[in-house]
Amino acid sequence: MAVGATPAFAHLNPDDHGSFASGLSHPLFGLDHIMVMIVVGLWAWQIGGKALWAIPCAFVGMMIFGFVLALQGAHLPFVEPVILASIVALGLLVALALKMPVVIGVIVVGLFALFHGYAHGGEIGSATQIAFAIGFAVAAAPLHAIGLAIGFALNRIFGDNIRTALNVTRPLGGLTFLAGVGLLTA
């Protein structure tokens, strides 16, 4: 059951690989992080305009804030369930191609990112805090960029037919949604 889920700790050990490499590996070796970060980029592309930079930046910024909260010993309840819920919710937003004002999108993504960052801070182990944080922030940006790149590639393929490009991205959101539901019920 998701409420009792604990992190997999399937990341590089800072003692063996260094703090930066450990932070860099965290988002890259966690399927939950990969799915969310790519779908965040894809949703930013679907919204367009200022969302192209505002939504991914909000994710990285709030992820770092959540990391700092964890390091300061702040208690944030339901971290793993909210991370799993982020996969479901963000996948659904992409599946529906739901456009909303950028500020609302920033708030939605920022809230979920807070929990992802808190999980990073809670799993830091013996890593040096700043190097670890830089590592996971550096890893997040290219994952967001993959989502954006998928959208822009579809723009190129379908030209002016944005509706067709959106319809191609929607199943990617649906698959993310289903994966999130599967993780919630596992």
C-alpha positions as CSV (number, residue, x, y, z in Angstrom):
1,M,0.0,0.0,0.0
2,A,1.4,3.4,-1.0
3,V,0.8,5.0,2.4
4,G,3.3,2.7,4.0
5,A,5.8,2.9,1.0
6,T,9.4,3.7,1.7
7,P,12.0,5.0,-0.8
8,A,13.9,2.4,-2.8
9,F,17.3,3.8,-2.0
10,A,18.5,2.5,-5.4
11,H,20.9,5.3,-5.9
12,L,24.7,5.7,-5.8
13,N,26.3,5.6,-2.4
14,P,28.0,9.0,-1.7
15,D,30.9,7.2,0.1
16,D,31.7,5.3,-3.1
17,H,30.8,7.8,-5.8
18,G,31.0,11.3,-4.3
19,S,28.2,13.6,-3.3
20,F,27.7,15.3,-6.7
21,A,27.5,11.9,-8.5
22,S,25.1,10.6,-5.8
23,G,22.8,13.7,-6.2
24,L,23.0,13.4,-10.0
25,S,22.0,9.7,-9.9
26,H,19.0,10.2,-7.6
27,P,16.5,11.5,-10.2
28,L,18.1,9.3,-12.9
29,F,17.7,6.0,-11.2
30,G,14.2,6.5,-9.7
31,L,11.5,5.7,-12.2
32,D,9.1,7.9,-10.2
33,H,11.4,10.9,-10.6
34,I,12.1,10.3,-14.3
35,M,8.4,10.0,-15.2
36,V,7.4,13.1,-13.3
37,M,10.2,15.3,-14.6
38,I,9.7,14.3,-18.2
39,V,5.9,14.8,-18.0
40,V,6.5,18.2,-16.3
41,G,8.4,19.3,-19.5
42,L,5.7,17.8,-21.7
43,W,3.0,19.6,-19.8
44,A,4.9,22.9,-20.0
45,W,5.1,22.4,-23.8
46,Q,1.4,21.7,-24.0
47,I,0.6,25.0,-22.1
48,G,3.2,26.9,-24.1
49,G,4.4,30.5,-23.8
50,K,5.9,31.4,-20.4
51,A,5.1,27.9,-19.1
52,L,8.0,26.6,-21.2
53,W,10.5,28.0,-18.7
54,A,8.3,28.9,-15.7
55,I,7.0,25.4,-15.0
56,P,10.4,23.5,-15.2
57,C,12.1,26.3,-13.2
58,A,9.4,26.1,-10.5
59,F,9.9,22.4,-10.2
60,V,13.7,22.7,-9.8
61,G,13.4,25.7,-7.4
62,M,10.7,24.1,-5.2
63,M,12.6,20.8,-5.3
64,I,15.6,22.6,-3.8
65,F,13.4,24.2,-1.2
66,G,12.0,20.8,-0.2
67,F,15.5,19.5,0.1
68,V,16.4,22.4,2.5
69,L,13.3,21.7,4.5
70,A,14.4,18.1,5.0
71,L,17.9,19.1,6.0
72,Q,16.5,21.5,8.6
73,G,14.5,18.7,10.1
74,A,11.1,20.0,9.1
75,H,8.4,17.3,9.1
76,L,6.5,16.9,5.9
77,P,3.9,14.1,6.1
78,F,3.0,11.7,3.3
79,V,6.1,12.3,1.2
80,E,6.1,9.0,-0.7
81,P,2.3,9.0,-1.3
82,V,2.4,12.6,-2.6
83,I,5.3,11.7,-4.9
84,L,3.3,8.8,-6.3
85,A,0.2,11.1,-6.5
86,S,2.3,13.5,-8.6
87,I,2.9,10.8,-11.2
88,V,-0.9,10.2,-11.4
89,A,-1.9,13.9,-11.4
90,L,0.7,15.2,-13.8
91,G,0.2,12.2,-16.1
92,L,-3.5,13.0,-16.1
93,L,-2.9,16.7,-16.8
94,V,-0.9,15.7,-19.9
95,A,-3.4,13.1,-21.0
96,L,-6.1,15.7,-20.8
97,A,-3.8,18.3,-22.4
98,L,-5.2,20.6,-19.7
99,K,-4.2,24.2,-20.2
100,M,-4.3,26.5,-17.3
101,P,-2.9,29.8,-16.3
102,V,0.9,29.6,-15.9
103,V,0.7,30.7,-12.3
104,I,-1.6,27.8,-11.4
105,G,0.6,25.4,-13.3
106,V,3.6,26.7,-11.4
107,I,1.8,26.2,-8.1
108,V,0.7,22.6,-9.0
109,V,4.2,21.6,-10.1
110,G,5.8,23.4,-7.2
111,L,3.7,21.6,-4.7
112,F,4.7,18.2,-6.0
113,A,8.3,19.3,-6.5
114,L,8.5,20.2,-2.8
115,F,7.8,16.6,-1.9
116,H,10.3,15.3,-4.4
117,G,13.0,17.6,-3.0
118,Y,12.1,16.6,0.6
119,A,12.7,13.0,-0.4
120,H,16.1,13.9,-1.8
121,G,17.0,15.6,1.5
122,G,15.8,12.7,3.5
123,E,18.0,10.3,1.5
124,I,21.2,12.3,1.5
125,G,23.0,10.0,3.8
126,S,26.7,10.9,4.0
127,A,26.7,13.2,1.0
128,T,27.9,16.7,1.1
129,Q,24.7,18.8,1.0
130,I,25.6,21.4,-1.5
131,A,27.3,19.0,-4.0
132,F,24.3,16.6,-3.7
133,A,21.8,19.4,-4.3
134,I,23.7,20.6,-7.3
135,G,23.8,17.1,-8.6
136,F,20.1,16.5,-8.4
137,A,19.2,19.9,-9.8
138,V,21.6,19.4,-12.7
139,A,19.9,16.0,-13.4
140,A,16.4,17.4,-13.3
141,A,16.9,20.0,-16.0
142,P,17.7,17.6,-18.8
143,L,14.7,15.4,-17.8
144,H,12.4,18.4,-18.1
145,A,14.1,19.2,-21.4
146,I,13.3,15.7,-22.8
147,G,9.6,16.4,-22.2
148,L,9.9,19.8,-23.9
149,A,12.0,18.3,-26.8
150,I,9.2,15.7,-27.4
151,G,6.7,18.5,-27.8
152,F,8.9,20.6,-30.1
153,A,9.8,17.5,-32.2
154,L,6.1,16.9,-32.7
155,N,5.7,20.6,-33.7
156,R,8.3,20.0,-36.3
157,I,6.8,16.8,-37.5
158,F,3.2,18.0,-37.7
159,G,3.9,21.6,-38.6
160,D,1.0,24.0,-37.9
161,N,-1.3,21.2,-36.8
162,I,-0.9,21.7,-33.0
163,R,-4.0,19.6,-32.3
164,T,-2.4,16.5,-33.9
165,A,0.8,17.1,-31.9
166,L,-1.2,17.4,-28.7
167,N,-3.1,14.2,-29.5
168,V,0.2,12.4,-29.9
169,T,1.4,13.6,-26.4
170,R,-1.8,12.7,-24.7
171,P,-1.2,8.9,-24.7
172,L,2.2,9.6,-23.1
173,G,0.4,11.3,-20.2
174,G,-2.1,8.4,-20.1
175,L,0.7,5.9,-19.8
176,T,2.3,8.0,-17.0
177,F,-1.0,8.2,-15.3
178,L,-1.5,4.4,-15.5
179,A,2.1,3.8,-14.3
180,G,1.4,6.1,-11.3
181,V,-1.8,4.2,-10.5
182,G,0.1,1.0,-10.8
183,L,2.7,2.2,-8.3
184,L,0.0,3.5,-5.9
185,T,-1.6,0.1,-5.9
186,A,1.6,-2.0,-5.7
